Each structure stands twice: as structure tokens, then as C-alpha cells.
């Protein structure tokens, strides 16, 4: 069996919270609590869930912006926790990020060519001529003209700015892009263009994506597989088609029920959940979704369900299965 490009095992991130008059006592915010998934070469994994479920914290752990409390992150079979020096620099070149807001992710004081060239100047030993050629190459890859390198970000539309951000991420030959809601700040008419561009780049370059999003239609379209997070844990994971047509976990079913149906005659049973997401500072016992689940039993409040296979590529964490 081929080694996955990225292999995340039992990943946890707890943030301490000080309490009391002298702030001597403390408890933990369990932002990510036992997350496991893998991404293969040239594959897209979609990560969905309500705000505050731990998606962005997971991305920060992969990008080494946060240090895991426990668990492991392996890139091409190598644990990234022990990377130092040239090996760490190589990992940072291979794993890049595209942020949600193209208006704040690009420096307004730098020309586009300098923005794209910056990671090449820091992370490689290329000559100025080679860097200039690479900048022109990636601009063309994302559908922009090479002469646009001399312009400033404010001279572009939102969709063009996001293309520039993608070009910057790809400049140093990244193998994995962490896409943190890359189209949610764009007009609906522009989103499809960016998604199509990302798919074209994946087919051309073989790059892998971790696609974080709220728009279920967008995530389902671009992803090969989808993982559903709730309160720091993955509750369901499956191939994109299987998850969209046959969601099994009550939380996943509720997410799809809240979205508009693909067809007016869609007769899929609607499942509505009530209440707010509990605090990660004091998560419920047992299954974390049980206070909001219409199918919850006494067992759900006492015993946490493991994430287990119900089909060849379909995992669910629910006592119903």
C-alpha cells in the first residue's frame, strides 16, 4: 500500500485556560481531540463542520503554526515534529496555505511579482533571472498575464487576488495546499472560476489539497473524500459521492438538510438539530453530539462512540451503527 502524502494520527491540541482569583487553577480547551485522516498524492480531502469545531486549528497544526499536544503528523512517512534545519525548510516549501480573505493576505505595499518571488528568495538559491522566470510561469498557471507582475494588489479584483495568492503558494513547488475557505469571501460568480482553476492545477501539477469550507456544494464538488468535524473530533468520513448521497451520522444529515436540495423533488428526510455547539472547554460526556441529537439514548451520554468502518471507505462515529 502506498504511503500517503500526509498522514495525521490521533492529533490533539489543548489550550490551557487559567481560572480562580490568583489564576492558579486551569482547565483545557480541547480544540482538536483525536483527529485521524490521510491525504494521498493528487487527492483532495474536504473538511467541513460548524464554526468552532476545530477545522482551522487542525490546519494550523499541519502548517506548524501550532504545536500538537499529542498525536503525530507524517509527511511522506516522516514525522514533522522532529524536523530541523534544511528538512524543516523543505517541509515548509512543500506545504503551503491559501487564506480565506484575498484582500488581507497580500501586502498592499508590494508589487505582485515581489509577493510571489518572496518565498523563492527565502527558501531557494535561485538566481534573480530564474526567480523572475518562475514568477511569470506561475502567473500563467493561475490564468494571469506575466506583465501583471508589476502591478499592486489594489489593482486587481477579489478573484484575481486569490489567483495571486494561489500562485504564491505554488511558487516553490508545493506538494500540499491547505485551502482555508479560499472562495467564501468571493462573489458567487467568481467562486466557480477559482474552483475550476484549482482542479486544473491539480490535474496539471498533481498537487494535493486540504479544502476547509462551509459551502457543502463547493466542498462536495472539489473533494475526493470528505471528513466531518464536530467539537474537535471527526464524526464521519467517506468518499465525496457516498457522503453526499448517503450521509449516515445524524450531524452530517443535519448539515445537508440545512443546505438547499440539489433538486426541488429531493425527498430526502430532513433532520433539524436545535441548540448551540457546546463549549470545547467543557465538552459533553460520551458522544459530544448527544445533547443535540434526536436519536440520542442513555448509552450516547455515557460512552463515546469510536470512528469505525461501516463500508469499505465509509467511517462513522455513532452508536446507531
N, C-alpha and C positions, 0 to 999 in steps of 0.2 A: 504494500500500500504506500502511495506517495506521501511524503512528509508535507503537511500543509504549509503554506507560506506563513501564516500567523496562527499560533495555537495558544489559546487562553484557557487556563485550568484553575478552577476554584478561586477566581480573583476576588479579593476583598479590599475595601477601603473604608476605614472607620475614622471619623473626625472627632477628636475629643471636645467635650463641652464642659467648661468649669461651672461649678454650682456652689451655692452657700455664700454666707456673708464674707468669709475670707477666701472664697473660691478655691478651697482645698479639695472638695469632692468633685468628682467628674463622672460623666457618662459618655456614651458614644453615639454619634450619628452614623448609622450603618448605610452609607450612600450606595455602596456596591457590596453585595453579600453572597459570595459563592457563585460567580458567573463563569460559565464554561462555554466556549464556542471555538470554531476554527474557520479560517478563510483560505481557500485554495488559490493557486495562481490563476489569474484571469477571471476570478469569481467576485460577485457582489453579494455581500451579506447586508440585508436591511435590518435596522434596529429601531423598533417602534415602542411606544408607550406614552402615557401621560407625562406632563411636565413634572419634574422632580423624581422620576423613577430611577435615575442613575445613568442615563444614556451618555450625557456629556462627561460625567466623571469617568466612565469607562473609557471614553475617547482620550481623556487627559492621561489616564494611566498608560494607555498604549503609546501615547506620544511622549511619555516620560516627563510630563509636566507635573505629575503627582507620583509619589512613591507608594506602591501597594502595601497594605497592612499584612496581607498573606496572599498565597497563590503564586502562579507563575505566568509569564508571557514569553513565549518562544517564537523567534522569527527564523524561519528556515532551520528549525531544530535547535537553535542556540538560545539559551536563556538570556534575555536582555538585561536582567538585573545585575549581572556581573560584567557588563560591557564597560570598557575604559579606553581612553585614548583613540587611536585610529578606528578600532572596532565600533566604538560609540558614535564616532563621526559618520562612519559608513551606515549605521542604522538610521541616523537622523536624515541622511541623504535618501535612504530607501523608503522611509515612512514620512509622508508629508500631510499637511492639513489644508483644507479649504473651508474657510469660516462662513458663517451664515450671512453676515452683512458685508456686501462688497463695497459699501461706502466708507466703512471704518477700518477695513482690513488692509487698505492701500494708503501709503503715506502721500498726503496731498503735496508735499514739497519735493517729491522725486519724480523724474520722468519715468514713463513705463519701462523703457529699456533698462534703466538703472534698477528699478524694482525687481525685474526678472533676473537681472545679472547678479544681484546681491548674493543669493545663495551659491552661485557658481564661484564668485570671488572668495567667499568664506570657506567653502567646502571642497574646492578643487584647485589644481595648479595650472589651469588652462591659461593660455595667453589671451591678451585683450582681443586679438583678432578672432580666436576660437570662441571666446565668450560672446562677441558680437554676432558671430555666425549662429551660435546656439540660440541666442535671443530671437533672431529672425526666424529660425526653424520652429521654435515652439509657438511663436505668434501665428505662424501659418497653420500649425497643427490645430489650434483652437479657433481657426476661422477669422483671424485678423490679418491686416496687411502689415508687412515688415516696417513700412515707413511710419506706422503709428507709434513706434518705439520712442520717438522724440516728443510725444505729447504727454500732458499731465493727466492724472486720473479724472479731474473735474471736466475734462473734455469728452468723456465717454458716458454712455448710458449705463444703467444698472446691469443689464445683461452683458454688455461689453466689459465692464469692470470685473464681473465674475469670471469671464473668459480669461482676463489678465491674471486673476488670482489662480486659476487652474494652470495657466502657462507657467507661473512662478513655481507652483508645486511640482510641475513636471520637468522643470529646467535641469535638475541634477539627476535625471533618470530615475525617478521614484518608482518603487515596485508596488507600494500600497498607499492609497489616498484615503484619509479619514475625512469624509464629507459630512460636516455638521450642519444639517439643514441648509444645503447650498442654494436652494431655489425658493425658500419660504419668504425671502424679502423681495422677490421679483414679481413683476406683473404676471398674471396667468398666461398671457400670450407669449411671454419670454421663457417661461419655465420649460415648455416642451422643447424649445431650441437648445437650451442648456443640457437637458436630459439626453436629447439625441446626440449632442456633441460628446457627452461623457460616454455614451455607448459606442460611438465611433472610435474614440480614443482607446477604449478597452479592446475593441476588435483589432485596432492597428498596433497598439503597443503591448497588449497582454497585461495591462496594469490591473490590480485588484482594488476593490472599493469596500470600505465600511461606510454604509449610507445610513445616516441618522436622520429621521424625519417624523413628521406628524401627519402629513398628507398620505393617506393609505394608498390612494390610486397611484401616486408618484412612486412610492416605495415598492409597490407590487409590480409596477411596470419595469423598473430598472433592476430589481433584485433577482438573483437566482434562488436564494434562500432568505427567510425572514425569521428573526428572533423577536419575541415579545417580552418586554421587561415590565415588571410591576414591583415597585418598592424595593429596588436593589437586586431583584432576582429575575431570572428568565423563567417564564411560566409555560411557554410553548415555543417550539422551533420546528420548522418544516420547509420543504420546497415551496417556492412562492405560489405556484398554482394550487397546490394542496391546501395551503393555509388560507388562501382567499376563497376557495370554493367549499372547503370543509373545515372551518375553524372548530376546534374542539373545546378549548378551555373557555369557561364562561366569560372571563375577562376579554379574551380575544373576540369572542362572539359579540360582546357588547361594543367593542371598538368598531367592528364592521357594521353593526346595527346603527351606530350613531352617524355613520357616513351615508351619503346618498347612494341608493341602489344603482347598479350598472344599467338596469332596465326597469321601466315602470311596472312590468309584470313580475318583477322579482318577488317570489313568495316565501323567501327565507324567513324563518321565525325571528322576530325582533326580540332582543333581550336588552332591557334597560336596567342599568345599575344606578343606585342612589348614593348619596353621601359623598364625602371628600376622601382623597387619598390620605391614609393615616400618616402620622409623623414618623420619619425614619429614626427619630430619637427614641421612640417607644413603639416599635412595630408590634402588631398583634401576635399573639401566640399561635402556634400551629400554622395553618395556611394564612398567609398575610392578606389574602383577598376575602377571607370568610366573612368579615363584618359587612361586606357589600354584596355578597354572592347570594342569589335567590335559591341556590341549591345546597347551601351550607348545612352540614349536620354537626352533631356534637364531636365527631371524630375530627372534623376540619378545624375546630377550635383547639384541639389538644395535640394533634400530630401534623407536622409539616410534611406535605407530600413530596416525594423525590421526583426529579425530572426523569421520566422513563419513556422508552420507546413503545409506541402503540402501533407503529408501522415501520417499514424499513428506514425511512428518513424523517419520521414524524415523532417528536418528543412532546410530552405534556406532563406538567406537574399538577395533578388533580386526583383526588380520591375517587372521582367518578369513573376513572379508568383503572 
